[in-house]
Amino acid sequence: MSRARIRLAIAVCASALAIGTLPAAAHAAPAGRSTPTSTPAGRYHQQAETIRQIPLQGAVNVRDLGGYPTWTGGRVRQGLVYRSDALGKLTPADVTALSGLGLAKVVDFRIPMEVQYDGADRLPAGLTATSRPVSDLGLYATLLGAISSGDPATQERMLGGGRAEAYMRDIYRTFVTGPENRAQFATTLREIADGRQGPLLYHCTSGKDRTGWMSYVLLRALAVPESTATSDYLASNTFRAAYDAQVRAGLKQSGRMQNPDLLIPLQEVRQDYLDAATAQMDADYGGFYGYLTDGLGLDLRTLAKLQDKLVR
């Protein structure tokens, strides 16, 4: 069998595993390897040693996406794909640390308003972020409006009573339904698959929603178990918890928010947000493989390139 056909076979196998179409026996853990704990907390503990955070002072959710095992018996290569929150507040030491990653490309999923208010990325010399905005359905503007109002009743009306949670679920659905959003994710996946492309980092503002979905899709496309991809997604809560609590405390102390806990549903990632996207994916495309091929327009050759480049 030619190398090209072998790669295609690997891609087909990986996609089948990702959507659970192979027999259950194929999903069994290899001898001597424990199966993931069933609870989200247990799954995170199981994978905690695999998650590779890049410690920086000006960004709290920077990670190497490598290290995860796949159902095909491989492991995602390290040093090729990174996920992060915004990089506009990096210190000089942070920029030096970032330069050590050897990044060839940085993709910014933020919309222009976010860049305007939070600042452009601070990157090593010679590196400029590629703007590839993914819609937040106006969430950033809504959040600024709620905080700037300084009125507890207005803030409760805008964010309370489950409205913030519903907003987040709607945003996640548009990762699947929005043609422009799908195009941005697809372009990024094709660049990652390109053998000529060096290490790549993608990010949004908090590195948890748009970045979280992108990472979930990439990991599952590489045949990383769904439970592991979900654990990687939920890990943002661990990395962001202290910083987000400081933000809430600052808003309360300044008098701008009487009840800053209204922000918690917007600051966190949650299983039901991810479920909203995957349910939409099932409804629109019949499952994950349909989303990859029909929704994102990725052919088997691209999926094979992802495997060849990122799985050892």
Sequence and secondary structure as in RCSB ss.txt:
>XXXX:A:sequence
MSRARIRLAIAVCASALAIGTLPAAAHAAPAGRSTPTSTPAGRYHQQAETIRQIPLQGAVNVRDLGGYPTWTGGR
VRQGLVYRSDALGKLTPADVTALSGLGLAKVVDFRIPMEVQYDGADRLPAGLTATSRPVSDLGLYATLLGAISSG
DPATQERMLGGGRAEAYMRDIYRTFVTGPENRAQFATTLREIADGRQGPLLYHCTSGKDRTGWMSYVLLRALAVP
ESTATSDYLASNTFRAAYDAQVRAGLKQSGRMQNPDLLIPLQEVRQDYLDAATAQMDADYGGFYGYLTDGLGLDL
RTLAKLQDKLVR
>XXXX:A:secstr
  HHHHHHHHHHHHHHHHTT S GGGGS  TT     SSHHHHHHHHTTT EE   SS S  EE    B TTS B
B SSSEEEES  TT  HHHHHHHHTTT SEEEE   HHHHHHH      TT   EE     TTHHHHHHHHHHH 
 HHHHHHHHTTTHHHHHHHHHHHHHHH HHHHHHHHHHHHHHH TT   EEEE SSSSSHHHHHHHHHHHHTT  
HHHHHHHHHTHHHHHHHHHHHHHHHHHHHTS S GGGGHHHHS  HHHHHHHHHHHHHHHSSHHHIIIIIS   H
HHHHHHHHHHB 
